[in-house]
Amino acid sequence: MTRQWEENNGNFRDIGLGQAFLMQLYMGYFSGISRKCVLAEACSKCLSVLIRNGGNLLGSSTQDDDLWLGEADSELTEETWRSWAQCQSRRRLIYAAYVMDAHMSLAHNSRGLYSPLDIETPMPAARRLWAAETFPEWKELVVALRQLNRPYRNPSLRDLMLDRSLMLEQDGTAVDLTFARLATVGGLWTFVQEVQQLNAHRGESSIWSPTLLNARRAELSSLLQLRTAGQDLREPLEVELLRETVLMHIYVCPETLQLSTGRLLDGHDSWSSPTQYARRWLDSTDCGQALWHAGRVVQAAAKCPPGSLCDVFAFSLLHAAVVLWCYGLLARSQPRPLHQLRVPGDATVVIGSGEATECETLLTPTSLVILGIRNSPIPLSDPVSIIDTVGKILKSNRGSDVMSAGPAELCRLLDELGRAADRYLVS
């Protein structure tokens, strides 16, 4: 593929080559093979350069009103349809590249290449317009859309980031809601990463005020919980899973938390002592917030359509499992932590369920559980069973299909977590 670009500069404008390179990177990111992940990350910058140098940014910025207002209904031709499809192909390539970059960043806890405020390309058109197979079918949809008197220019990701009320107005009539939802969650993930970095160093000699940091987290949490007008039809479970994962990351960084238990994963029966970050998290209200959203991630994953729990969605489930696993181990190592695991006579609260509120997880001394495959309660005081439950959710989502390398590698990592917890509890 690179040879084709080297031999002819005109191939930079070939959308098909850009799409093929995007798919190649995506398969590398979530292959479950470390060397392929590293190579994909090393080549990720190439895609953004190809999109820019191939004229995709200019070609995708054709104003929608050129189509909706520039011609009468009777003047819409098949050539108009083909030009529109070419423009939409470039838009979808740009947003697919952005969403993939955000998913890679979330899955591997790395910095993304793109800022959401730099994406000024209008959102792709509604999926039913894009999926029209014939010109008459497409023309009929365009004429119907004109009669709704809607804005003639779709908002860009930058527009949605700067004015979240625009997201509330989207109902799928003009904008592809799948791209809009995934892109906005990915955009907010960029800001959540900044909050994570500031929170990780809180308590050290820092110039950042805790009040400012808490206000920023509260703002991001409220923005992530906004819903679009089109979600009367219910938000896809995969999007809900990602949204809850990003909300969980506002209150905890799973990778940083897991550093407290690194010796267990190295084969030891115990670790020296929890890190300052882990102790501070365990004794704060952030712990309850993170547990709540981790429970929501597990519940959403258990309900995902068969075969859909892969790639970034499988990594999201792994992150939630790490948080629950670390909590079970860390709370056992501390004398009566703030969030009690087992208190005789206390009520049982299913974290992340619709029957219990977030406040019950945060303020009430209760026995916290998640629901297993058959809705059996699994206490957070049993990290081995928690990991086993998450592994069963991941495996059952594949059904009778052969598990691909990515999810299979995550199952292996879950098995390691389960064995480490078992060694610690036995010792």
Buried (B, 14 or more C-beta within 10 A) or exposed (E): EEEEBEEEEEBBBBBEBBBEBBEBBBBBBBBBBEEBBEBBBEBBEEBBEBBEEBEBBEBBBBBBEBBBEEEEEEEBEEEBBEBBBEBBBBBBBBBBBBBBBBBBBBBBBEEBBBBBEEBEBBBBBBBBBBEBEEBEBBBEBBEEBBEEEBEBBBBBBBBBBEEBEBBBBBBBBBBBBBBBBBBBBBBBBBBBBEBBEBBEEBEEEEEEEEEEBBEBBEEBBEBBEBEBEBBEEEBBBBBBBBBBBBBBBBBBBBEBBBBBBEBBBEEBEEBEEBBEBBBBBBEBBBBBBBBBBBBBBBBBBBEBEEEBBBBBBBBBBBBBBBBBBBBBBBBBBEEEBBBBBEEEEEEEBBBBBEEBEBEBBBEBEBBBBBBBEEEEEBBBBBBBBBBBBBBBBBBEBBEEEEBBEBBBBBBEBBEEBBBBBEBBBEE
